[in-house]
Amino acid sequence: MSKDYYDILIAGGGMIGTSLALALAPLGLRVAVVEAIPRKAAAQPSFDDRSTALSRSTQRMFEAMGLWPDIVAASTPISSIHVSDQGRFGFSHIDAEEQGVEALGYVVINRVLGAVLQDALDDLESVDVICPARIVDIELAPERASAVVEHADGERQTLSCGLLVAADGANSAVRDMMGITAQKSHYGQRAVIGNLLPEKDIDNMAYERFTKQGPLAMLPVADGRAGFVWTVSEQDADRVMALDDDAFLAELQHEFGYRLGEFSRVGKRASYPLVLSRALRLTSTRSVLIGNSAHGLHPVSAQGFNLGMRDVAAIVDCIAEPGAGTDTEPGSRAMLERYARWRQSDQKKLVRFTDSLVKLFGSESRPLRTLRNIGMLGFDLIPGVRSVFAKHTMGLAGKLPRLSRGVPIK
Ligand SMILES: Cc1cc2nc3c(=O)[nH]c(=O)nc-3n(C[C@H](O)[C@H](O)[C@H](O)COP(=O)(O)OP(=O)(O)OC[C@H]3O[C@@H](n4cnc5c(N)ncnc54)[C@H](O)[C@@H]3O)c2cc1C
């Protein structure tokens, strides 16, 4: 094979593309990752200042990949989740102990996770990282795919591969080049993120509060601080972002209440437009979509990255599962068909789950408000309901690939 040939070429070295390259390492395949923006650059859109709640299935994956000791050392465990609806007294509570796990999830800052993943990638000889460079054109043929890579100085090179993986995010250019359409609907909301110091100890509790403007999450992070994801309406977002720190904290406090005492010392803020996007297909000849290029979710239930990690684990199984009974060659038709069949149901369920949560709690219509009250009650009173919800948020529902069950690949 020529040196410009790879078994797997990954477009996008963000949270999902990098994780896929690491997950594939034990298989001894030649892998390249093409990433447009260096990890430490301020403009890196994946490894930024957001905090991500890692679900139990993602934790198990990183354990099986041998990366968990470094990740857990930089993370904060969630021991319980408190769900409330602004203007109502009722609230619900999910507890790690009740679910029989040591933590419901772990919160890590994306930049910090990026450093751990990058260090691990640097140690791998089987993976070439081509950065800064972007994929600007592709050609898909039954025997192999090829991609034109443009480097930062404008120089171009063509690489060919058995399987081309589009992990280039929700606005995936490679998805367009594959001829796959994504359905997009704008929520008319933006997520404002940052962190602050609460007066009371957050005590490893994650808060999800549904307000008139949209959901507001408060997550435990390092040094007693809380990371917030505050959904505001698109019309109001510029005003909220422009507030000085004191005025910003006062508005956030008004939305959240005083469960954690008074807020102070807010850090740098950033905002993200919220769009639901769903690719109409997951594969094309010799190519596949994973992570946000396949599905971009509202952050309400902190599931986007975790869902993408299950895509990663399923790809690995479709290539490497012994006794799969089908052709497992990367990019073969059988391998791609098996992947698409497997992933469609989990992706559909989670898209529906997060979208319904946003719509159910975002509406002021009378029937929906009634349903919501029953919903909150049902949540607490009907045995089993909380467990099913918890299973979804921990990423443990449905048929799980080996890595998501914590089984090492080799
Ligand atoms: C406010 C907010 C909070 C969130 N919180 C959570 C959470 O708590 N838990 C959770 O599971 N998920 C969460 N998510 C979702 C999660 O951040 C995403 O699902 C995840 O980042 C998707 O990763 P990705 O690698 O697929 O895409 P991206 O993060 O978008 O990365 C794509 C990468 O591809 C690169 N790229 C783009 N085009 C090209 C090209 N042509 N050639 C080469 N490279 C290219 C980009 O530079 C980038 O590095 C949250 C999202 C938001 C907005």
The ligand as an SDF file (V2000), in Angstrom:
LIG
                    3D

 53 58  0  0  0  0  0  0  0  0999 V2000
  -23.4830   24.1120   25.5900 C   0  0  0  0  0  0  0  0  0  0  0  0
  -23.2850   22.6520   25.2930 C   0  0  0  0  0  0  0  0  0  0  0  0
  -23.1180   21.7520   26.3540 C   0  0  0  0  0  0  0  0  0  0  0  0
  -22.9560   20.3890   26.0810 C   0  0  0  0  0  0  0  0  0  0  0  0
  -22.8450   19.5140   27.1470 N   0  0  0  0  0  0  0  0  0  0  0  0
  -22.7570   18.1910   26.9050 C   0  0  0  0  0  0  0  0  0  0  0  0
  -22.6970   17.2410   27.9980 C   0  0  0  0  0  0  0  0  0  0  0  0
  -22.7040   17.6110   29.1730 O   0  0  0  0  0  0  0  0  0  0  0  0
  -22.6280   15.9080   27.6930 N   0  0  0  0  0  0  0  0  0  0  0  0
  -22.6120   15.4650   26.4020 C   0  0  0  0  0  0  0  0  0  0  0  0
  -22.5650   14.2420   26.1770 O   0  0  0  0  0  0  0  0  0  0  0  0
  -22.6380   16.3290   25.3670 N   0  0  0  0  0  0  0  0  0  0  0  0
  -22.7160   17.6780   25.5780 C   0  0  0  0  0  0  0  0  0  0  0  0
  -22.7610   18.5540   24.5310 N   0  0  0  0  0  0  0  0  0  0  0  0
  -22.6280   18.0160   23.1500 C   0  0  0  0  0  0  0  0  0  0  0  0
  -21.1720   17.7960   22.7580 C   0  0  0  0  0  0  0  0  0  0  0  0
  -20.4060   18.9540   23.0060 O   0  0  0  0  0  0  0  0  0  0  0  0
  -21.0750   17.4170   21.2830 C   0  0  0  0  0  0  0  0  0  0  0  0
  -21.9260   16.3430   21.0410 O   0  0  0  0  0  0  0  0  0  0  0  0
  -19.6380   17.0150   20.9160 C   0  0  0  0  0  0  0  0  0  0  0  0
  -18.7660   18.1090   21.0340 O   0  0  0  0  0  0  0  0  0  0  0  0
  -19.6020   16.5080   19.4690 C   0  0  0  0  0  0  0  0  0  0  0  0
  -18.2900   16.2250   19.1260 O   0  0  0  0  0  0  0  0  0  0  0  0
  -17.8730   16.0170   17.6030 P   0  0  0  0  0  0  0  0  0  0  0  0
  -16.4180   15.6690   17.6730 O   0  0  0  0  0  0  0  0  0  0  0  0
  -18.8290   15.1220   16.9260 O   0  0  0  0  0  0  0  0  0  0  0  0
  -18.0640   17.4580   16.9000 O   0  0  0  0  0  0  0  0  0  0  0  0
  -17.3320   18.8350   17.1980 P   0  0  0  0  0  0  0  0  0  0  0  0
  -17.1210   19.0040   18.6400 O   0  0  0  0  0  0  0  0  0  0  0  0
  -18.0880   19.8900   16.4730 O   0  0  0  0  0  0  0  0  0  0  0  0
  -15.8910   18.6670   16.4970 O   0  0  0  0  0  0  0  0  0  0  0  0
  -15.7250   18.6830   15.0920 C   0  0  0  0  0  0  0  0  0  0  0  0
  -14.2450   18.8690   14.7520 C   0  0  0  0  0  0  0  0  0  0  0  0
  -14.0750   18.7990   13.3370 O   0  0  0  0  0  0  0  0  0  0  0  0
  -13.2130   19.8410   12.8900 C   0  0  0  0  0  0  0  0  0  0  0  0
  -13.5500   20.1310   11.4690 N   0  0  0  0  0  0  0  0  0  0  0  0
  -14.6450   20.7610   10.9830 C   0  0  0  0  0  0  0  0  0  0  0  0
  -14.6430   20.7720    9.6220 N   0  0  0  0  0  0  0  0  0  0  0  0
  -13.5080   20.1150    9.2280 C   0  0  0  0  0  0  0  0  0  0  0  0
  -12.9490   19.7650    7.9520 C   0  0  0  0  0  0  0  0  0  0  0  0
  -13.5370   20.0770    6.7850 N   0  0  0  0  0  0  0  0  0  0  0  0
  -11.7580   19.0910    7.9170 N   0  0  0  0  0  0  0  0  0  0  0  0
  -11.1400   18.7500    9.0940 C   0  0  0  0  0  0  0  0  0  0  0  0
  -11.6340   19.0610   10.3370 N   0  0  0  0  0  0  0  0  0  0  0  0
  -12.8050   19.7060   10.4020 C   0  0  0  0  0  0  0  0  0  0  0  0
  -13.4990   20.9860   13.8520 C   0  0  0  0  0  0  0  0  0  0  0  0
  -12.4110   21.8970   13.9150 O   0  0  0  0  0  0  0  0  0  0  0  0
  -13.7030   20.2290   15.1850 C   0  0  0  0  0  0  0  0  0  0  0  0
  -12.4990   20.0400   15.9000 O   0  0  0  0  0  0  0  0  0  0  0  0
  -22.9290   19.9170   24.7510 C   0  0  0  0  0  0  0  0  0  0  0  0
  -23.0710   20.8270   23.6850 C   0  0  0  0  0  0  0  0  0  0  0  0
  -23.2630   22.1800   23.9440 C   0  0  0  0  0  0  0  0  0  0  0  0
  -23.4130   23.1410   22.7890 C   0  0  0  0  0  0  0  0  0  0  0  0
  1  2  1  0
  2  3  1  0
  2 52  2  0
  3  4  2  0
  4  5  1  0
  4 50  1  0
  5  6  2  0
  6  7  1  0
  6 13  1  0
  7  8  2  0
  7  9  1  0
  9 10  1  0
 10 11  2  0
 10 12  1  0
 12 13  2  0
 13 14  1  0
 14 15  1  0
 14 50  1  0
 15 16  1  0
 16 17  1  0
 16 18  1  0
 18 19  1  0
 18 20  1  0
 20 21  1  0
 20 22  1  0
 22 23  1  0
 23 24  1  0
 24 25  2  0
 24 26  1  0
 24 27  1  0
 27 28  1  0
 28 29  2  0
 28 30  1  0
 28 31  1  0
 31 32  1  0
 32 33  1  0
 33 34  1  0
 33 48  1  0
 34 35  1  0
 35 36  1  0
 35 46  1  0
 36 37  1  0
 36 45  1  0
 37 38  2  0
 38 39  1  0
 39 40  1  0
 39 45  2  0
 40 41  1  0
 40 42  2  0
 42 43  1  0
 43 44  2  0
 44 45  1  0
 46 47  1  0
 46 48  1  0
 48 49  1  0
 50 51  2  0
 51 52  1  0
 52 53  1  0
M  END
$$$$
